[in-house]
């Protein structure tokens, strides 16, 4: 997991340095060690003592943080290589640190039945205990309810030492490690096919991912083709029947134009982010300057530079990507399946040799 520049304020400047997992301690603002806020009619949640475990929430039980509690602080110790994590389902031994971001870290662990897992930890980041718990509970809920071959699989969820963990399937590497040189069109379309299938599934379930960057797209190597797995639903949002919703967190480098213009996101925002991914795969470089100051990123997006760059590719696939990157949502594709309908009609796919139908 490559740490995104997530901020609760989309107009703020992205942070620079992030603490590394395994560093000595970090202060965690907490609602003491009292039960987390409780929704009416829902069972209460009480954190276990250090070293203990807590059961993951049910699909209908995600408490809402409250400001009515005092806010003391206490120190937490991040896992390091050799740390033993305990769940009601077994033990996980940390073998390596494989990813780190502002709000999370990922560890390679040997778990129950000597299987290899990717164990994600929710990084406190000086947030209230109830907020961290709610984020963990929300991601557990998403992963439990969104079972799809191209969505990362969750095996376990637990708490230890006032930190929250998810045991996920271990993939081989993120898409990010494949970027930097142009890919063959056949490979780009195959990866797009799987990515679009997963995103259509999310949208059919009224979920917008909102964070489709190369660090959150994981790759496993199948028998005859790479397998795409979408991960990290920490900032995904539910539309609840609405056409758009206001996200709490924005990843600056992949924000869609509507975020800049209105602060809202929609299904078409995911289409835009996939367009950015396809451009990067096709050309070997990002359509937006990743290290640019925030005002420059806003200007780049507002002026439609990603679409203009895609148009300069000068191929039918480049034209398709350019349409995905249009500034106005109504002029993009209406759904992921509409994108695939045009992708599969391209000569590169019709005459494919890399990945025959199976």
N, C-alpha and C positions, 0 to 999 in steps of 0.2 A: 504494500500500500504506500504509494508515494504521497506525502502529505500535501493536501490541497490548501490553497490560500482561503480558507473559509473565514468569514466574518459575519457577525450578526448585523452589521451595518454595511450595506452594499456600497455606500459612499466613502467608506474609510479606506485608508491606505493599507495594503496587505502587510502582515507582519513579516519580519525577516527571519531571525533565528528561532528555532524551535528546540525545546529541551529533548535530549535523547532518552529513549527508554532505558531503564536501568540506572538512571542518575539517582543520586542519593535519596532525596525525598521531595515531595511537592505538597504544598498546603492545599487542603481540600476544604472549601467552605461547606458546612454541613448543617442540616437541621438536627444537630446533636446526633445521638444514636437512637433517636425515637423513631416510631413507625413513619414511613413516608405518607404523604397526604392520601386520603382515602376517598374514592368516588362513592356516591350513595349506592348502597346495595352491593358494593364490591368487597371481597375479602381484604383484610388489612395486610400490609406488607411490613415485616420487621427485619432489619438487616441482621445477619448472623454475626456472632463475635468473630474477631480476627482468626482466620484459619478455618472458619466454618463455611457453610454453603447455604444458598437460598434457592428455592425452586423458581424457574422462569415463570413469568406471568402467563395467565391464560390469554386467549385471543381477545377477550372482551374486557380485560382488566389492565388498563394503563393509567395510573394515577396522574393527576395534574399537580404540578408543583404549586406550593402555597407560600406566601410571604408572611404568614402569621406566626412562624416559628422564629426563635432566636437564631443567629448565624455564627456559632462558634467555629473554630477551625481545628483540624487535626492533621497530622502528617501521614502520608501513605508511602509505602515502599514499592517501587515498580519491580516486576519480575526481572531476573537476570538469568543468564545461561546457568542451568542446573537447578533453578527454582522448581519446586514441586507444587503444582496447583491441584486442588482436590474438589471434586464434584460428587454428587450423589451417584453418578454413573461411573465413576472411576477416577484415576489420577492422570495428570498430564505433566510430563517432564519437559521443561523448556530446553530446546536444543540450539536455537539460534533466533536472532532478531531479524525479521525479513521485511519489515516496513514500519514507518513511523510518520505520524502527522500531528497536527496541533491537538486534535480531539481523539486520537487513537493510536495504537501500536499493534503490530501483528507479530506473533511468535510462531516458529515451527516447533511443534511439540510431538512427543511420542505419547499416545494416550491409550485408552482401553484396547485390549487385544493387540497391543503393539502396532496400532495403526498410526500413520502420520496425519496430523491435523494442523490447520492454520488456526491458531487461537488469537482472537482479536480482543484487545483490552480497550475499554472506554477510558480515555485519558481525562482526569478531572478538569484540567485547565483552569483551576481556581473557580470552578462553578459550584453552585449549591449542590449538596448531595442529592436532593430530590430531582434536580434537573438531570444529573448524570444517570440516575436510576430510570427516569422517564425516557431518556434517549435510548438506553439499553433495552428497556421494555418495548419501545416502539420498533426497534430494529428486529428484536426477537419475533414480535408479532408479524412484521412484514415477511420475514424469511419463512416462518411457519406456514403462513397462508399463501405464499406465492411459490408454489412448487412447479418448477419448469426445468427442462433439461439444460437451458442456458441461463439459469439463475443459480448462484452458488448455494450449496446445500448446507443446512445447519444441523448439527448432531446434538449439541448440548448448549446450555446456558447456565451460568452459575456466578456466585459472588464469593470472593475471598479477600480478606483484609480490607474491606470497604472498597474494593475495586470490582468491576463487573466485566465478565468474559463471555465470549461466544466461541464455541468450537465448531469450525467450518471445514468443509472439504479442502484439502490442500491441492492447489493448482500448481502448474509448473512455473509460470511466470506471468507478469502483467503484460498487456499489449505494449506498454511503454518500452519494454526492452526490445521490441521488434521494430521500433520506429527509428528514423534517422537516414534511411536510404529508401528510394521508391520501391514499392512492391509490384509484382505482376498484377495486372487487372483481374485475372482469374482468382487469385488469392484474396484480393480486396473484396470482390463480390461474394466469395464464400464466407468471409468473416462478417460482411454486411448482412448476408442472409440470416445468419444465426442471431446477430445482434438485433435485427429488425423483428425477428420472430419473438424474441424475449420482450422487446419493448412493446410490441403489439399486445402481448399477453398482459403486461403491466397496465397498459392503457385500458384494455378490456375490463380490468379489475379496478378502474378508477384511480390508479396510482401513477403519478409523474415522478420519475427518478430524480431529475434535476442535477445529477452529479456524474454525468457520463464522460469522465476524463480517462486518459489512457492508463492511469494507475488503478482505476476501479473496474476495468475490463480485464478479466483474467483469462489465461489460456491454458488448457490441458491438451496434451498430445494424444489424439485417438489413434486408432489403427490405420486410418487412411487420410485423416485430415485433422487440423487443429480444432479444438472444441472451445467455443466462447462461453464464458461464465460472467454474468453481471454480478457485481458485489457492492457492498457498502450502501445500505439504505438509510443511513443515519439522517440525511436531510431530505429524503423523499417526502412527498406530500400527497394527501388524498384530495381528490377533486370534490368528492361527496355530491356528485351530480352537477357541479358548476363547470363552466367552460375554462375558468382560470382560477388561480389561487396565489396568495402572496407568500413566498418562501421566507423562512426565518434566517437562512444562511445562503450566501451566494459565493460561488467559486468564480473569482474574477476572470480567470483566463478562458472560461468557457461560457460566460454569461451571454444569453440570447439578447437581441435588440430590445425585445419587449420588457426585459428586466430594467434596462437603462431608461426606457421611455416611460413605463408605468409602474414598475416594481412588481408586476405580476408574471406568473409563469403558467404554461399550459402544455398540452400534449405536443404542440408544435415546437415548444422549447426543447424537448427531447429530440425531435427531428433535426433541429438546428445543431445540437451537440453531436449527433451522429454524423451530420454533414462535416463538421470540423474534424472528426475522427477519420472519415473517408479521405478528406483532403490530405491529411497528414500521412495516411498510408500510401496514397497515390504519389505524392511529391517528395516525401521524406522530410518535410518541414511543416511547422505549425502555420496555420492561416493567420494567427494573431501573434504579435511579439510577446513572448511569455514573460520576459523580464522587464517589460516597459512599465513606467509609472502608471498608476490607476487612471489619471486623466487621459493619457495617451491610449490606453485600452478602450476607454469609453468612446473616444473620438474614432478609433479604428472600427469599432462595432457600429456606431451611429452612422458612419459614412459608408458602410457596406463594403469595407475592404476585403473581408473573407470571400464574399460572393464574387467580387471583381477578380480576385486571384484564381478562384475556381474557373471562371470563364476563360482565363488565359491558358488553361491546360489544353484547350482546343480539341477535345475528344468528346464523343457522346457521353461517356461516363463523367467527364468533367462538367458538361452541361447539366447533367442530372444532379451532381453535387452542388452546383451553383444555385439550382432551384431550391435545394434544401437550405441554403444559406441566405435566402432572400430576407430583407429586413422586416417586411410585413408578413405576419403569420398567414393571412388569408391568401397570399401568393405562393406559399410553400405547399408541400404535399399535405393533404388532410389527415393522413394516417401512415403508419409504418407499412401497412400492406399495400398502400398505393405506391410507395417508394419501391417495394419489391416487385410489383407488377411491371414497372418500367425497367428495373434492373435485370429481371429474368428475360426480358425481350432483347437485351443487347447481344450483338453477335459474339462477344467474348464469352458470354454464358451459354448461348445456344450451341456454340461449337467447342465447348469446354473440353479440355483434356486433363487438367489437373485434378478435378474432383467430379468424377462421373456420378450420375444418379445411382442411388442404391435403395 
